[in-house]
Each structure stands twice: as C-alpha cells, then as structure tokens.
Amino acid sequence: MSTARLPSGRDGAAAVLYPTDFLALAMNLWFGLLSLLNCGKVRLSLLGLDLDRQLLFGLVFLLLDPAILLLVRLLNPLRSRVAHFFRLFYVQGLYTLYFSQSIWLSQLFFHGRSLDPQFAWLEQALFRSQPALIMSRGLGRGPLLNELIFFAYFFFYALVATGPWLLYLRRRYEEARRTLFIITLSFFVLYTWYVFFPVQGPKYFFPELRRLGYSHFNGFAFTHLMTAFFGWMNLAGAAVPSSHVAMALVAMLLNWRNNRVLFWAYLPLTALLVFSTIYLYAHYVVDIILGAAAGVLLFLFIPRARGAVIRAAAWAGDLLRGPLRFPTIALSRRPSSGRATVARR
C-alpha cells in the first residue's frame, strides 16, 4: 500500500528533514561557535596529546552537522521501522553532550564566577536555613534508600526518552514527532540559558559539601554507577532552574496528554526524582521551585515555535533535495487503518 507524498513544508513523510533535525543542526552551529570563542582557555590530555579542549569540542560540534546529514541521506529512503526509529530519535543521544558543554562554557565565559552567593542568601531568607546542608547531615544513608534515590535520579533519562518511543511503537508517528520536538527544544532552551546564567549548586558552593562529595554513599549498582558518573563529569553549573525538575514536568505533562498509563506508572518515581535533587544536594530548594515554573512555561510556549521550525526545516530540506539530491523520508504518517505505509517515490 502506498500514499502520495505530503506537501513540502509540512512535518510529514515528504520532508527531507524533521524539525528536530533542524534543531540539532542549529544547536551544533551555536555550540560550535561558543566553543571556538573560548579557545586557548583549557588544555586537555588525550591519548598522550596536549590539546585545546574548546577547539576540539568546537570542531566536534561543527563536524556533527555533516554526520547528521549523512545519517539523513542514508536512512531517509529506508522503509524499515527499526531504521527509522534511529533516524528520528538519534537527537536524544546528543542531550548529554550539550548539557556538559553548557557547564564548561558557563565556567569559561564567567571565569569560574557564579551567582551561588545570591541563591544561598535567598535560600536562607526564605527558609531560615540551608536545606541542602540539613539534608546532608540529617538523613541516614542506608544502602537501600541510597539505591532507590540514585535509581530515581537515573530514571530521569528514561522519563524524557520513553514517552515519544511508546508513541512511535504504537504507530502514532505525528504525536511522537511533536512530543520529541517539545522535549528537544525545551532542553536546548535550558542549555543556552545555563551558558549565560552561572549557578553551580550547593554541592559546589558550600565547602562542607564540596569536601563530602558522594564517596560516603553506600549502595548497589545504581549508587556505584551514578557516583562514578558524578565524579567523572564536570557538573559545577546548570543548577537554576533544575533541568531534572523542569524536564520531568514537561515529560509528565506530555505523558498525561498522550500516554496516560505511562503517566501513572511514572508518577511515583518522578516524585522521588524531585526529592533526589535535594537529597543529593545537587540543587537549592529555590532551584526546584524555579524548575517547576520553567517546566510549565516550556510546556505552554515551546509548541508555539513548532510551526516556524517546520517551515525552516522545509526550506533547508528543499535546498538539500535540489542540488544535493537528498531523498525524502520514506516512512509515512500512520494511515487510518493503523498500518505503516511508505510514500510513493
């Protein structure tokens, strides 16, 4: 069974690029430029070579664009739903790279300075205490509790990823694309914000917590995994608003709209995820409040940008389809029968 292609410029099978492709291409150019502006500030030892870290990452971001375009060219003609799954959702694999670089860029632009004194003062004014310090001293660190907390923190990655996956597996392709767009652009807005709003969080601001680290947490697989991850990553930034809270709220609101069963299944772990940001003294309580506010604003306003991004993706796709002869996406929208079809080529 086959269908005619959708008109150029709509978010459908006749497109060369999805809106999320356009977002990724633009984000790579943006973060590549910001990285190159900070060349000469940080050295990186890699395979025995002494390299300029920001030059290296600037080139990585710029080279990601031709890599994405190659992926688009290779996978667009395929009619396999498995191949198309990776064609659509590859952008999720870039989230952590952007997040990490947003922290490095913020530190470099502001020479390590941050707004933590102001947020610690606000925390004290509101609560007459520092909840992160109280949490670090007052809770028993039992291994089972630690494992549950670290699992909830890790669950964040599944929370933001699996909603669109489930829609795709249920052949609700339009909803999957729309949901992925909202999550992706919400992340990208936050990452850009973090570059220019430097707050490191209580675990880096308070000397007591900086000395304490996470080495004293006893637990099992997820405790060891996440403490190793925390020790390896540069996480001194991107604290306000909490992306865990903001994006968890966006994902849950989207699940309420599109995946009601998933919403109820994820609700207990999402509540524990929010608590974990304080338990692990990664955030001020103010960060959590602002994260919830940011999540609501992103959920309400990000969808309004979709039309403009669809038009921009269609314009870029027309350029690729013309002189470069890029193929259009073969997998079609879900027809009324619920069966996947391919566009007539």
Secondary structure as UniProt FT lines:
FT   STRAND          2..3
FT   TURN            8..9
FT   TURN            13..14
FT   HELIX           19..36
FT   TURN            37..40
FT   STRAND          43..46
FT   TURN            47..48
FT   STRAND          49..52
FT   HELIX           53..75
FT   TURN            76..77
FT   HELIX           81..89
FT   HELIX           90..94
FT   HELIX           95..109
FT   TURN            110..112
FT   HELIX           116..127
FT   HELIX           131..138
FT   HELIX           143..169
FT   TURN            170..171
FT   HELIX           173..196
FT   HELIX           202..205
FT   HELIX           207..212
FT   TURN            213..216
FT   HELIX           221..232
FT   TURN            239..242
FT   HELIX           243..258
FT   HELIX           260..279
FT   TURN            280..281
FT   HELIX           285..301
FT   HELIX           302..305
FT   HELIX           306..321
FT   TURN            322..324
FT   TURN            336..337
FT   STRAND          342..343
//
